[in-house]
Amino acid sequence: MTSIPSVNPETGKVINEIEMHNEEQINQILIRSSQSFREWKRTDISERKELLHNFAEILRKNKQEYGKLITTEMGKVIKQAVPEVAKCADMFDYFADNAEKMLKPEPAEKDSLDSMIHYEPMGTVLAIKPWNFPFWQVLSAASHVLAGGNVMLLKHSSYVPMCALEIENIFLEAGFPEGVFQTLLIDGKMASSLIPREEIKAVSFTGGYDAGQKVAEIAAHNMKKSVLELGGSDPFIILDDANIGMAGKVGVASRFINTGQTCIAAKRFIVMEEVSDEFTEKFVEGTQNLKTGNPMDPETDIGPMVRNEQIRILEDQVKDAISKGAKALVPGGRMKTEGYMYSPTVLSEVTRDMRVMREETFGPLAPIITVKTEEEAVELANDSDFGLGASVWSQDRERAMRVASELETGMVGVNSFCTPHACLPFGGVKKSGMGRELSKHGFYEFMNIKSVKLM
């Protein structure tokens, strides 16, 4: 393959062919990255702050245009694509305003004048990112990586090459020096082969577990830092004293945002028996009210899935559940269209041995399982290889916080679902990854934390 096809998921048609970089171009890009780092790390934080704010303003000014590009290339409904861009702008402003404080050397002990902790950039960070949030997944890492004085090389998903190139153009338009942020038009195999290169100092990866494990192995073998976000199977726990109307409404939004193709979406609905009928009724009603169709229509809730391969995986998971006794309350399924449309599916009478409970379901599919006790809900929620996010619903705040503290996840929403914020660390445990993005914790992941002793 010498080019990357950009496909519109609504129609299944190729809309562009992007030439891949050859070996000589790749070498030039890596050399330029190292050269740019030597200058960028010395750039005063006030100048970096101004450029970060410039970037945010360009995003806000052109959010409709960029939103349409996202919708065209990966199918996200337009009413979610535009806010994705706007949220990226807010994130860049956050790190523009807070990077100086995060970078400030601090005393090793209170009132100490001779022992300091310094924070210094590592160098070139290779970012390997997925398609489901084409701007956010890239920029949530780039915001603090660049604010700290590092530079970035992006290997974006081959599903969104036009988004990848547009992001690089925005950095240049904002005034960032050439080489500080560059896009590599390469495949995954080539990206992995670059990790041992001297120019690469660290890796930021978001994607599937198998690919992430390989990236982590290569990085560890070469003694390089890696931060991994590897997906999730987030439990959405409804206790018997929950506000069922609100839980049903938010549950639908959490499960079907981005047509269900979201790592921190609700994936397993765990409901106590006393309220299971009421919750299920509310959830089914909300699901049936979703509008499926043209993602450019501002009224559409469910657009196409990104590719046919993703539909096939979802179909196999549903068949497995049905064969083991699950009931389809909302049958949903593949739609007869040109593109990759799959209407929402809701399953009841689910058991923990079904694939929909053991695997990540990356599409508009919602399994509902009932439990008798709070303890059983926690045990079932933790009975997963994943540990990214979770949601707990109870009108008793103390009870909800107790359950939240027992969940084996990196994030928990109480009477809400998990959404990323610049000021909060983002990441998971177990097979959901290691390390964090965002907040000061993500900022320091790609910094050399240096002890300095003055004599």
N, C-alpha and C positions, 0 to 999 in steps of 0.2 A: 504493500500500500504506500503510495507516494503522496496521497492527498487524503484529507479528512472531510467526509461529506457532512454537511449540515442539513438535517432533516426536520421538516415541520411535522410534529406528532399529530396534529389535527388532520392532516391530509396524507401523511406517510410519504410525501414527495420531497426529493432533494431540492433545496433552495440555493445551495452554494457548495462549492468545492474549495477547500483551503489547502494550499500546498504545505506539506510537512517540511520541517527543517532537515537539511542534510548534515552530515558529520562536520563539515567545515563550518557551517552556520552555527551549529551547537557549540563547537569549540570557541568561536568568536563571542558568542553570548556569555559563556562561562568566564572567559577572560575579561570581558567588559564588566561583568558583575564584580569580580574581584577588584578591578581598578576603581570602579565607582565606590565600592565600600571604603577604600582608603580615604576618599574625600568626604563621603557622606557621614562617616562616624565622627569626623572633626567639625561638621557643620553645627553651628550654634543651635541650641534647642529652640531659640526664638525663631530662627528661620525655618526649622522643621515644623514648628507649630503653625506658622503662617501657611506653609504648603499643605498641611493637613486640613486646615480650615478652607483653603482654596478648593481642595478636592471635594470637601463636603458641599460647598456651594454649587459646584458644577453638577454634582449628583442631584441636588434639589432642583436646580434650574431645568435639568433635562430628564427628570424622573419619568415623565410620560413616555419619552422616546426610549429610554433604557428599559422601562417596563414592557413596552411593545416588543423589544428585541428578546427579552426573556420569554415572553408568551409565545412568540413565533418559533423560537429555537427549542424550548423544552416543554411548552404546553401549559405552564402555570397560568391560572385564570388572571386576567388583567387586574382585577380588584385586589389581588394579593401580590402581583408582580410589582406594581408601582410602590406600595408600602414597603416592600423589601428594599428597594433602592433608597427610599427615604430613611429607613432605619439604619442603613449603612452610613448615611450622612451624619446622623446623630452620633453614631459610634466614633467616627473620625473626629468629630468635635470633642467628644469625651477624652480621647487620648491626646488631642492637641492641648486641651486644658489641664491635663493631669500628668503628662509625661515628665515635665520638669520636676515636679514633686517626687515622682517615682524614681527619677534618676539621681536625686540629690544624695550625696554621700552622707552616711549617718554614723554617729558614734557607736562603737561596739558595746559600750556600757554607758549608762547615764552619767553625764558630766565628764566623760573621758575625752581628753584632748589628744591622746597619742595613739589611739587605735580606731581605725575607721573601716567602714564597709563601703566599697565602691561597686557600682553597677556599670559594666562595660559590654558593648555589643559583641556578638560572636563572629559575625560575618555574613556569608550568603546562606539564606534559608531556602531550601527547596520545598515548595508547597505543592502537594499532590491533592487535588480537590475534585469533588463530585459535581454532578449536574443538577441536583434537586433544588438548590438555592444558588444559582449561577453567580450572583454578585455577593450575597452574604457569606457563603462558605469561603470565598477568597478573601474578602475584605475584613471579615472578623479576625483573620490572622494578620493580614497585611497592616492593619491599623496600628497595632502595637508593635509588630516586628519592625516596621519602618520608623515609628516614633522613637524607639529605643536606639536607633542608629544602625540597625542591620539593613541588608538589602534582600530582595526576594526574587526567586525564579519560580514562575508558575507553570506547572504541568496540569492544565485543566482537563476535565472529562472530554473525551472525543465527541460527546454528544453536543457540546456547546462551544465550538471553536470561535464563532463570531463574538460571543460574549467575552471570551478570553482576550481576543484582540482589542475589543472595545475598552475593556478595563485598562489595558496598557496605554491606550490612547488617552484616556482620562488622566492618568498620572502625568503624562507628558504635557497635556493641556493645562494641568494645575501648576506646572512649573517644576516638577521633580526632575532632577538631572537624569540624562539618559543612562541607563544601566542600573538605576536604583530598583526599578521594577520592570521585569521582562517576562514575556510569555514564550514558553518553549512549545512548539507544535510538534509533539512527539507522541509515541505510544507508551503504554505502561511499562513494557519490557525495557525500553530505552531509558525511561525515568529511573527505574531501579538500578540500571547499570551506571547511572551518574552519581549515585550516593557515595561510592568510594572515592570519587574524584577529590583532589586536594581543595578545589575551589568551594566545594559544598561543606558547610560546617554543621548543619542541623537540618532536620526534616519535620515538616508539619503535614500530617496525613489525615484525611477524612475519607471514609469509604467502608468497604466490607471487611469482615474479620480476616478472611484468608489473605487478601491482598495486604492488609495492614500488618499481619503477622510476618509476611515476607519482607516488608519494608523495615519492620523492627529488627528482624534478624540481620539484615544487611547493615543497618545503622549500628547495631550493637557490635557486630563483627569488626566494624571499622571505627569503633569507639566514638560514635557521633550521637548527639542528642536527638531524640525523636519524641514528638507529641502526637498521640493517636486518638482519634474519635472514630469508633468502629460500629456505630449503630446501636439500636436498642429494641427492647420489647416491653415498653413501659406499662406498668400496671396502673389502672384507673380504679381506685378502691372506693366503693360507696358503702359506708357504714349505715346501720339501721336508724340513725338519727340525722341523716343528711337532709339537706334541702333538695328534694328529688327534682323539682322543677328546674332549678338552676343547674344541678348536676347533669340532667339530661341535655339541657341546652348547650352547656359547655363541653359535655362529652362528645356531642356531634361535631362541634367546631374543632375540638382537639383531634378527633380521629380522622376527619376528612379534609383538614387543611392541606393545601398543595396536592389535592387528589389522593391523600393518604400517603404520599411519598415523602415522609418526614421522619427523621431519626427520633425526635422527641415527641412524636404524636402518641396519643393513647393507643396502645396495641392490644391490651388484655383488660376487659371490663370485669372486675371482680366485685360481685354485688351480694350483700347479705340477704338471706331468704326473705326476711320480713318485708323488704322493700323491692324485691326483684321484679315482681309483676308491674308495679308502678313505674319503676325506672325503665324497664324494657318497653313499656307502652310509650313513655315520653321519648325514649331514644329512637324507637321505630318511627314514630310520627315525625320527629325532626329530620330523620334520614330521608323519609319519603317526600319531604317538602323541599329537599335540595334540588336545584336546577342543574341539569347536566347538558352540556352542549358546547357551543362555540366559545372558546376561552377569551376571545376579544370582546364578547358581550359583557358589559359591566354587571349584569344581573346573574351571570353564570357562577355556580358554586363548584361544580365538578367539571374539569376539562379532561383532555386526553392523558393517558399515561405516557411515559417518555418513549417506550419502545415495545414492540410485540413480545420480546423476550420477558419483560416484566409481567405482562398479562399471563403468559404461560405459567410462570412460577406461581402467581396468585391462583390460577385455575387449579393447579395441582394441589395447592394447600386446601382449597375449598372441597375438592373431590375427596381428599383424605378425611376431612372432618365429617362430611356427609356419610361416607362409608362406615364411619365409626359411631354413627348415631346422632350427629348434630342436625338441627332443623334450620332451614333457611327462612327466617321471618321476613326478610327482604331478599328475594332471590338474586337480583342484580345480575352481573356477569358481562361478558363480552357483548358489545353492541355492533350491529351491522352497519359500519361506517367505513369510509376510506382510511381513516387514521386508527389510532390506538385507544379507542374509547371503551371504558369498563365502568358500568354503573355500580353504585354502592351496594354492598352485600352485608347483611346482618345475620349472624348465626346464634342460635340458642342451644341449650342442652349440650354445651361444650364440656369436654373432659380434658384433664391435663396431659393425656397421652397423645392428643391430636397435634399435628404440625403447627396449627395456628396458635398453639400455646407454647410450643417448644422453639419455634423459629421466629425471626423478624418477618412481619407481614408488611410489605412495602407497597401499599396500594389501598383503595377504598373498601376495606374488609374489616368488619368488627365482630369479634367473638365475645359472647357474654357467658360467664360462668358464675354459678351461685355457691355461696359458702354459708355455714351455720354460725360461725363465731368470728370475732375480731382476730383471734389468734390464728384461725385457719386462713383468714384473708392475708395476714402478714406472711405466714408460711408459704402460701401459694404464690404471693407476689415475689418472694425471694427465691422460689424454685425456678430459677432461670439462669442461663449462662450469661445473660446480659445484666447490666446495672447502670443504665444511663439516667433516666428520670422516672418520676412517679407522681401520682396525684392522689390525694386523700380527701374524702368528703365527710365532714361531720360538723354539726352545729356546736359541738363541745370542743372549744379550742384546745383545752388541755389534753383531751383524748386524741384529737387529731395530731397534735405535736408528739404525743407519746408514740403513736403509730409511725409517724414520719421518722422518728429517731431509730426505729427498728428496721427500716427498709434499707436494703443493701444497694444503694444508688448514689450517684454523684449529685443529684438534684431532686428536690421534692416541691411540688406545689400543693398548698393547703387550700382547699376550696377554690382551686384554680388549676390550670395546667401549665407545665413548664414552658417558658419562653425565654430565649437568651436576652440578656441585658449587659451592656458594656461594663457596668460596675460589679457584676457578679461572675464568679468563675464558672466556666462551662466545661463539662467533661464527665466521664463516668468511671465505674469500677468493673472488675471482672472482665468479660470479653467485650465490654463497651469501650475499652481503651485505657490509656494512661496519660497523665499530664492534664493540663488545663489551658483553655484559651480564655481571653477576656479578663477584665479586672487586673489588679496588680499581680495576681497570681499567674495569669497568663503572660503578662508583660515580662516577668522575671524568668519564665521558662527559657527564653532565648537570650538571656543576659549572663555574662560571666560575673558571678558574685565574688568579688575579690577582697580579701582582707589586706589592709595596709597598716603596718605598724611603724609609727614614727619614733625615732630615737633622739 
